[in-house]
Amino acid sequence: MKIKIDTSGLTQSHWYQYLVRFVFGGAVTALAGIVAKQFGPVIGGLFLAFPAIFPATATLIESLEKEKIKRIGANGSLRGRTAAGIDAVGSSLGSIGLIVFAIAVWRIIPKSSLGIVLASATIAWFVVSVSLWELREILRRRARKNFLGGSTRCSLG
């Protein structure tokens, strides 16, 4: 799977699905602010690390995929769960990229201006996230080739 921007999903979603994402994301952000005010920015920052939109998005992806398959007369439960799972993989790889972003900010901020720090950290996040996705794709293809090629073991190394 190539990484690409696909805006076709914007026309397939209903207005209330965007509302759910907005409300859930806003609620998590507000909760993080309340926690930060009560317990300090370090603890509040941990709550900001919570993927605010992911739970709502995963359920919406699953339901949209199930609806697509249902329209052709089949049960789309497996496809819905698979699509949500792929989205979860992307989110987890992006989260690793965010860890790199945080480390970059932490290490560079004493030495540079804020603009340079944020630009550098954003580039680091992007490079790490895309590289991890590409590595995942290479390993997945190799595992599939070994599996389909009749090999009884799955060598990813």
C-alpha positions in Angstrom: 0.0 0.0 0.0 1.4 3.3 -1.0 1.1 6.3 1.2 -1.2 8.8 -0.5 -3.8 11.5 0.3 -7.3 10.3 -0.6 -10.0 12.9 -0.2 -12.8 10.7 -1.5 -13.7 9.7 2.1 -14.8 13.3 2.8 -17.8 12.8 0.5 -18.6 9.4 1.9 -18.9 10.6 5.5 -22.0 12.1 7.0 -21.9 15.5 8.8 -22.7 13.8 12.2 -19.5 11.7 11.9 -17.4 14.8 11.7 -19.3 16.2 14.7 -18.5 13.0 16.7 -14.8 13.4 15.9 -14.8 17.1 16.7 -16.6 16.6 20.0 -14.5 13.6 21.1 -11.2 15.4 20.2 -12.3 18.6 21.9 -13.4 16.7 25.0 -10.0 14.9 25.3 -8.2 18.1 24.8 -10.3 19.9 27.4 -9.7 17.1 29.8 -6.0 17.3 29.3 -6.1 21.0 30.0 -8.0 20.4 33.2 -5.5 17.7 34.3 -2.6 20.0 33.4 -4.1 22.9 35.5 -4.6 20.6 38.4 -1.5 18.4 38.3 1.0 20.4 36.2 2.1 20.4 32.6 4.1 17.1 32.7 1.0 15.1 33.7 -1.2 17.1 31.4 1.2 16.4 28.5 0.7 12.7 29.1 -3.0 13.2 28.5 -2.4 15.2 25.4 -0.5 12.2 24.1 -3.8 10.3 24.0 -4.9 9.9 20.4 -8.0 12.2 20.7 -9.6 11.3 17.4 -8.5 7.7 16.9 -11.3 5.9 18.8 -14.0 7.8 17.0 -12.3 7.4 13.6 -11.8 3.7 14.1 -15.4 3.0 14.8 -16.5 5.2 11.9 -14.1 3.4 9.5 -15.4 0.1 10.6 -19.1 1.1 10.1 -18.4 2.7 6.7 -16.6 -0.5 5.4 -19.4 -2.7 6.8 -22.0 -0.5 5.0 -20.1 -0.8 1.7 -20.0 -4.6 1.8 -23.6 -4.8 3.0 -24.8 -2.9 -0.1 -23.6 -5.8 -2.3 -25.3 -8.3 0.0 -22.4 -9.7 2.1 -21.4 -9.4 5.7 -18.8 -6.7 6.0 -17.7 -7.3 9.6 -14.3 -8.7 8.8 -13.6 -6.0 6.2 -14.6 -3.3 8.7 -12.4 -4.7 11.4 -9.5 -5.1 9.0 -9.8 -1.5 7.7 -9.9 -0.2 11.3 -6.9 -2.3 12.1 -4.9 -0.9 9.2 -5.8 2.6 10.5 -4.6 1.5 13.9 -1.2 0.4 12.5 -0.8 3.8 10.8 -1.7 5.6 14.0 0.8 3.6 16.0 3.6 4.2 13.5 2.7 7.9 13.6 2.8 7.8 17.4 6.4 6.5 17.2 7.1 9.5 14.9 5.5 11.8 17.6 8.0 10.4 20.1 10.8 11.4 17.8 9.1 14.8 17.4 9.1 15.3 21.2 12.7 14.2 21.6 13.7 16.5 18.8 12.0 19.5 20.4 13.5 18.6 23.8 17.0 18.3 22.4 17.0 21.3 20.0 14.9 23.9 21.9 17.8 25.1 24.1 20.0 25.8 21.0 17.6 27.3 18.4 14.6 29.5 17.8 11.1 28.1 18.1 10.5 28.1 14.3 13.6 26.1 13.6 12.8 23.7 16.4 9.3 23.0 15.2 10.3 22.7 11.5 13.1 20.3 12.4 10.9 18.2 14.7 8.1 18.1 12.1 10.5 16.9 9.4 11.9 14.2 11.9 8.3 13.1 12.6 7.5 12.8 8.9 10.6 11.0 8.0 10.3 8.5 10.8 6.6 7.8 10.3 6.9 7.3 6.5 10.1 5.2 6.9 8.4 3.0 9.4 5.4 2.6 7.1 7.6 1.7 4.2 9.6 -0.8 6.4 6.3 -2.4 7.4 5.3 -2.7 3.8 8.6 -4.3 2.9 8.3 -6.8 5.7 4.7 -7.6 4.9 5.5 -8.2 1.3 8.4 -10.4 2.2 6.3 -12.4 4.7 3.5 -12.8 2.1 6.0 -13.9 -0.6 7.5 -16.5 1.8 4.0 -17.7 2.8 2.7 -17.9 -0.7 5.9 -19.4 -2.0 5.3 -22.5 0.0 7.8 -21.8 2.8 6.7 -23.1 6.2 8.6 -20.4 8.1 8.1 -16.7 7.9 11.5 -15.1 7.6 11.4 -11.3 8.1 15.1 -10.8 8.6 
